[in-house]
Amino acid sequence: MSKWVYSFGNGAAEGTAEMRNLLGGKGANLAEMCNLGLPVPPGFTITTEVCTYFYENGHSYPPELKEQVAAGLKHCEDMLGKKFGDVENPLLFSVRSGARISMPGMMDTVLNLGLNDETVKGLAKVSNNERFAYDSYRRFIQMYSDVVLGVHADNFEEVLEKIKNEKGYKADNELTVDDLKEVIRQYRAIGEKFAKPVPQDPMEQLWGGIGAVFGSWMVDRAITYRKINDIPGDWGTAVNVQSMVFGNSGDNSATGVCFSRNPATGENAFYGEYLKNAQGEDVVAGIRTP
């Protein structure tokens, strides 16, 4: 049986840095960091060969993939003592692309996957932080709607900006729990309006996210980027499904990006930017100044 999924976490990985062509750059580096003993949140990588299969077989998957993804999920659940879709202590995932050569900003990402009307209550309870849980949920609805369902993010930003203006807020992290619940209510109404509601079933969410990442390999911007940079279209992308850690759980948490040298000047010195009480897209989208 072909192996389509490679797990990593807890100081061990099925992949290595040398497997970049199969696992993509991100998947290979996640595996390598695990093998080095760095504290990498557990997850699994669906290989670039699945992407090739996807486009050669009418957007379908290898028959063994479903079972191997289920084993990848169980690997994460066993390590973390949480369950995907559990209403008491839910395990959430990020779903990210990862080609063998970096294509920054070209393909799609979904964060906080696994939240729904019930699991958000469990997250609020287990974290003892209701604001964080509902902030994560409103982010998930917006990202999933945009990336997977094709409902443009501007529809949601409009709602967010309107509520912030009404309340006199400058930043998203000023929204209260009640504000966030109202944002979510209005976000859900947008989904109904376009007849594209975010599914409540976490497993349906996961396969939607996986399909969106493979689908983004052939969007116009990615095709153009590959032409400009002479990257073959048949290489495909991997999909990295990784358990979430949260930068938006309060002022003692943060999200950021670091480089081994200064990206503006080229100086060989460690360089980074971070935002407190935020998630990754806040840094890259320029929503707030890091």
C-alpha positions as CSV (number, residue, x, y, z in Angstrom):
1,M,0.0,0.0,0.0
2,S,1.3,3.4,-0.9
3,K,2.2,5.8,2.0
4,W,0.5,9.1,1.5
5,V,0.7,10.6,5.1
6,Y,3.7,11.2,7.3
7,S,3.3,12.0,11.0
8,F,5.5,14.1,13.2
9,G,5.5,15.2,16.9
10,N,6.9,14.5,20.3
11,G,10.6,14.4,19.3
12,A,10.1,12.0,16.4
13,A,8.9,12.1,12.8
14,E,8.4,9.7,9.9
15,G,10.0,12.2,7.5
16,T,13.4,14.0,7.2
17,A,14.8,17.2,5.7
18,E,16.0,15.2,2.7
19,M,12.4,14.3,1.8
20,R,11.6,17.9,0.5
21,N,10.3,16.7,-2.9
22,L,7.8,14.4,-1.2
23,L,6.8,16.4,1.9
24,G,7.3,19.9,0.6
25,G,9.6,22.4,2.3
26,K,7.4,23.0,5.3
27,G,6.7,19.3,5.9
28,A,10.3,18.3,5.5
29,N,11.4,21.1,7.9
30,L,8.7,20.2,10.5
31,A,9.9,16.6,10.4
32,E,13.5,17.7,10.8
33,M,12.8,20.0,13.7
34,C,11.0,17.1,15.5
35,N,14.0,14.9,14.9
36,L,16.2,17.5,16.4
37,G,14.0,17.4,19.6
38,L,12.5,20.9,19.1
39,P,9.0,21.4,20.7
40,V,6.9,21.1,17.5
41,P,3.1,20.8,17.8
42,P,2.2,17.3,16.5
43,G,0.6,16.9,13.1
44,F,0.9,15.1,9.8
45,T,1.9,15.9,6.2
46,I,-0.1,14.7,3.1
47,T,2.5,14.3,0.4
48,T,2.9,16.1,-2.9
49,E,2.2,12.8,-4.7
50,V,-1.4,13.1,-3.5
51,C,-1.6,16.5,-5.2
52,T,-0.4,15.0,-8.4
53,Y,-2.9,12.1,-8.0
54,F,-5.7,14.8,-7.3
55,Y,-5.1,16.5,-10.7
56,E,-4.6,13.3,-12.7
57,N,-7.8,11.7,-11.3
58,G,-10.5,14.3,-11.6
59,H,-10.0,16.0,-8.2
60,S,-10.3,12.7,-6.3
61,Y,-8.0,11.1,-3.7
62,P,-6.2,7.8,-3.5
63,P,-8.4,5.1,-1.9
64,E,-6.1,4.6,1.1
65,L,-5.9,8.3,2.0
66,K,-9.0,8.5,4.2
67,E,-7.7,5.7,6.5
68,Q,-4.2,7.2,6.6
69,V,-5.5,10.7,7.5
70,A,-7.7,9.1,10.3
71,A,-4.5,7.5,11.6
72,G,-2.7,10.9,11.5
73,L,-5.5,12.4,13.5
74,K,-5.4,9.7,16.1
75,H,-1.6,10.2,16.4
76,C,-2.2,13.8,17.4
77,E,-5.1,12.9,19.7
78,D,-3.0,10.3,21.6
79,M,-0.1,12.7,22.0
80,L,-2.2,15.7,23.3
81,G,-5.0,13.9,25.2
82,K,-7.6,15.8,23.2
83,K,-10.1,14.6,20.6
84,F,-10.9,16.2,17.2
85,G,-14.6,17.3,17.3
86,D,-14.9,16.7,21.1
87,V,-17.3,19.1,22.8
88,E,-15.5,18.9,26.1
89,N,-11.8,19.3,25.1
90,P,-11.6,19.9,21.3
91,L,-8.4,19.4,19.3
92,L,-8.1,22.1,16.7
93,F,-5.9,22.1,13.6
94,S,-4.2,24.5,11.1
95,V,-4.2,23.3,7.5
96,R,-1.4,24.7,5.4
97,S,0.2,24.3,2.0
98,G,3.8,23.5,1.5
99,A,5.5,23.2,-1.9
100,R,9.0,22.0,-2.2
101,I,10.1,25.5,-3.1
102,S,8.6,28.3,-1.0
103,M,5.8,30.2,-2.7
104,P,4.9,32.9,0.0
105,G,1.3,34.1,-0.1
106,M,0.4,32.1,-3.1
107,M,-1.6,29.3,-1.5
108,D,-4.2,28.9,1.2
109,T,-4.3,28.4,4.9
110,V,-7.1,27.7,7.4
111,L,-6.6,28.1,11.2
112,N,-8.7,27.0,14.2
113,L,-10.3,24.1,12.2
114,G,-12.6,22.0,14.3
115,L,-14.6,24.8,15.9
116,N,-18.4,24.8,15.7
117,D,-21.3,26.0,17.8
118,E,-20.6,23.3,20.4
119,T,-16.8,22.8,20.4
120,V,-16.4,26.6,20.9
121,K,-18.2,26.2,24.3
122,G,-15.8,23.4,25.2
123,L,-12.8,25.5,24.2
124,A,-14.1,28.4,26.3
125,K,-14.5,26.1,29.3
126,V,-11.2,24.2,29.1
127,S,-9.2,27.4,28.5
128,N,-11.2,29.4,31.1
129,N,-11.2,32.1,28.5
130,E,-14.5,32.7,26.7
131,R,-13.2,35.7,24.7
132,F,-10.3,33.7,23.3
133,A,-12.6,30.9,22.2
134,Y,-15.1,33.1,20.4
135,D,-12.3,35.2,18.8
136,S,-10.9,32.0,17.4
137,Y,-14.3,31.0,16.1
138,R,-15.0,34.2,14.3
139,R,-11.5,34.0,12.7
140,F,-12.2,30.4,11.6
141,I,-15.6,31.3,10.1
142,Q,-14.0,34.1,8.1
143,M,-11.0,32.1,6.9
144,Y,-12.9,28.9,6.0
145,S,-15.6,30.9,4.2
146,D,-13.0,32.7,2.1
147,V,-10.5,29.9,1.5
148,V,-12.8,26.9,1.2
149,L,-16.2,28.2,0.3
150,G,-15.2,31.2,-1.9
151,V,-17.1,33.8,0.0
152,H,-14.7,36.8,-0.2
153,A,-13.2,38.0,3.0
154,D,-14.3,41.6,2.3
155,N,-17.9,40.6,3.2
156,F,-16.7,39.7,6.7
157,E,-14.3,42.6,7.1
158,E,-17.2,45.0,6.5
159,V,-19.1,43.5,9.4
160,L,-16.1,43.6,11.7
161,E,-15.3,47.3,10.8
162,K,-18.9,48.3,11.3
163,I,-19.1,46.9,14.8
164,K,-15.7,48.3,15.7
165,N,-16.7,51.8,14.5
166,E,-20.0,51.6,16.4
167,K,-18.1,50.7,19.6
168,G,-15.3,53.1,19.0
169,Y,-12.6,50.4,18.9
170,K,-9.3,50.8,17.1
171,A,-8.2,47.2,17.1
172,D,-9.8,43.7,16.8
173,N,-8.6,42.7,20.2
174,E,-10.8,45.3,21.9
175,L,-13.9,43.3,21.0
176,T,-15.7,41.8,24.0
177,V,-17.3,38.4,24.2
178,D,-20.7,39.8,23.4
179,D,-19.2,41.7,20.5
180,L,-17.6,38.6,19.1
181,K,-20.9,36.6,19.5
182,E,-22.6,39.3,17.5
183,V,-19.8,39.2,14.8
184,I,-20.3,35.4,14.6
185,R,-24.1,35.8,14.3
186,Q,-23.6,38.3,11.4
187,Y,-20.9,36.1,9.8
188,R,-23.3,33.1,9.8
189,A,-25.9,35.3,8.1
190,I,-23.4,36.1,5.4
191,G,-22.9,32.3,4.8
192,E,-26.7,31.8,4.6
193,K,-27.0,34.7,2.2
194,F,-24.5,33.1,-0.2
195,A,-26.0,29.6,0.5
196,K,-22.5,28.6,1.7
197,P,-22.6,28.1,5.4
198,V,-19.5,26.8,7.2
199,P,-20.2,23.1,8.0
200,Q,-20.6,22.1,11.6
201,D,-19.1,18.7,11.2
202,P,-15.3,18.9,11.9
203,M,-14.4,16.0,9.6
204,E,-16.2,17.8,6.7
205,Q,-14.3,20.9,7.6
206,L,-11.0,19.0,7.5
207,W,-11.6,17.5,4.1
208,G,-12.8,20.9,2.8
209,G,-9.5,22.5,4.0
210,I,-7.4,19.7,2.5
211,G,-9.2,20.1,-0.9
212,A,-8.8,23.9,-0.7
213,V,-5.0,23.7,-0.3
214,F,-4.7,21.2,-3.3
215,G,-7.1,23.5,-5.2
216,S,-5.0,26.5,-4.6
217,W,-2.0,24.9,-6.4
218,M,-3.8,25.8,-9.7
219,V,-5.2,29.2,-8.9
220,D,-4.1,32.0,-11.3
221,R,-1.8,33.7,-8.9
222,A,0.1,30.4,-8.1
223,I,0.4,29.5,-11.8
224,T,1.7,33.0,-12.6
225,Y,4.2,32.8,-9.7
226,R,5.5,29.4,-10.9
227,K,5.9,30.8,-14.5
228,I,7.9,33.8,-13.2
229,N,10.1,31.6,-11.0
230,D,10.4,28.7,-13.4
231,I,8.8,26.2,-11.0
232,P,7.2,23.1,-12.7
233,G,3.5,22.8,-12.4
234,D,3.6,19.0,-11.9
235,W,5.6,19.2,-8.6
236,G,2.4,19.8,-6.6
237,T,2.1,20.9,-3.0
238,A,1.9,19.0,0.2
239,V,-0.7,19.7,2.9
240,N,0.4,20.1,6.5
241,V,-2.3,19.4,9.2
242,Q,-0.9,20.5,12.5
243,S,-2.4,20.9,16.0
244,M,-3.1,24.5,16.9
245,V,-1.2,26.6,19.3
246,F,-2.7,30.0,20.0
247,G,-1.3,33.5,20.0
248,N,-4.7,35.1,20.7
249,S,-5.3,33.8,24.2
250,G,-4.4,37.1,26.0
251,D,-1.5,39.5,26.4
252,N,0.8,36.7,27.6
253,S,0.5,35.0,24.2
254,A,1.7,36.1,20.8
255,T,2.2,35.3,17.1
256,G,5.3,36.2,15.1
257,V,7.7,35.5,12.4
258,C,11.5,35.2,12.6
259,F,14.4,35.1,10.2
260,S,18.0,34.1,10.5
261,R,19.0,37.4,9.0
262,N,17.4,40.8,8.4
263,P,15.1,40.5,5.4
264,A,15.3,44.3,4.7
265,T,19.1,44.8,4.8
266,G,20.5,41.3,4.5
267,E,22.5,41.7,7.7
268,N,23.4,38.4,9.2
269,A,21.6,38.9,12.5
270,F,18.5,37.2,14.0
271,Y,15.4,39.3,13.2
272,G,11.8,39.0,14.1
273,E,8.4,40.7,14.5
274,Y,5.6,39.7,16.8
275,L,2.1,40.8,17.9
276,K,0.6,40.1,21.3
277,N,-2.9,38.6,21.5
278,A,-3.1,37.9,17.8
279,Q,-2.9,35.1,15.2
280,G,-0.7,34.7,12.2
281,E,-2.7,36.4,9.6
282,D,-2.7,39.6,11.7
283,V,1.1,39.8,11.1
284,V,1.2,39.0,7.4
285,A,-2.0,40.9,6.5
286,G,-0.7,44.2,8.1
287,I,-3.8,44.5,10.2
288,R,-1.8,45.7,13.1
289,T,1.8,47.0,13.4
290,P,4.0,44.4,15.0
